[in-house]
Amino acid sequence: MIARRVTVMRDFDDAAVRAAVDPAQLIDEVGRCLADLGTGHAAQMSKATLPIAGGGFFLSVAAVVPRLGLAASKWASYVPGVAGAPGVSTSRITVSDGASGQGLAIIDGMTATQLRTAATAVAVAQRFGAGEPASVVFIGFGPTNRAVFDLLDRLQWVPTSIRIAVRSSASRDALAATFAHRPQITVTTDVQEAVTGAHLAFSATGSSAPLAPVELLAAGAVVVSLDGSNTWTSSANTIVIDDRTRASGTSPVADAFAHEVELRTNPAQQVLVDVAGSAVTDVALAAILLADANGGRS
């Protein structure tokens, strides 16, 4: 159990989160918290959203993980970009003692959300058999997928091929220059070319329309979609699973972490995992931050 022997309210900003969180530890804890949810030993609310004029939204999620003795709630927002200005996201996580309700920490900024989303994406990829694949493709390379990329780099994954698909030639050229020293990285605007034959794909584009068929990937490939299952076209043979909370209080992804059940009926089947975000993963990150704040005591 990760301890939080904290007697005063802690404040964590983006820099503090980056400095404190070990990626391998976070991936492991995310998996444990999802398994707790799948076995009924953790609970979370379904994501609630409120619209903002112009296509934006507020959202709220909350969870409690008794094993860690922690609860967390997040209030976040997204306002789409307009001509000449990018979209803006905000996030604030409030962490409480899971038994007494005492406030323990405030985590401000998008780094926490990006890190736990990236850790969830990698944990999901590992759970569904991706291992350390020979070829990885990133569809979109905004803050979310860049966080996944950076996390894999910190874990020292070394795929033979990394492909990055972006929308504009300007983005392609800028990224190609950034990664010119890494010959295994290819940047393209051709999504279908990028995904063909890949063993693992991460998509985070914000698109509401399909970008590519899952069937273009290698046999047995894993797709982790961070922008909804509609980003991909799948066949009846594709296994599609998501992490949305059901009336039972759990989710298909959490159930998969809780129970060592093989979803594939044959190894050539491709798996598409739609990851919308689980509040228990915010608790996982909070536990690591608070343990670090107390010198790592357990």
VENURFEN-V270594 format. One record per helix or strand of 3 or more residues. SS is the DSSP state (@ for helix, = for strand). FROM is the first residue (numbers start at 0). TO is the last residue. If there is no record, write none. Layout:
# VENURFEN-V270594
SS;FROM;TO
SS;FROM;TO
This chain:
# VENURFEN-V270594
=;9;11
@;13;19
@;22;38
=;41;43
=;47;51
=;55;64
=;69;78
=;87;96
=;102;107
@;109;126
=;134;138
@;142;153
=;160;164
@;168;177
=;184;187
@;190;194
=;199;202
@;213;215
=;221;224
@;228;230
=;238;241
@;251;257
=;270;273
@;278;292
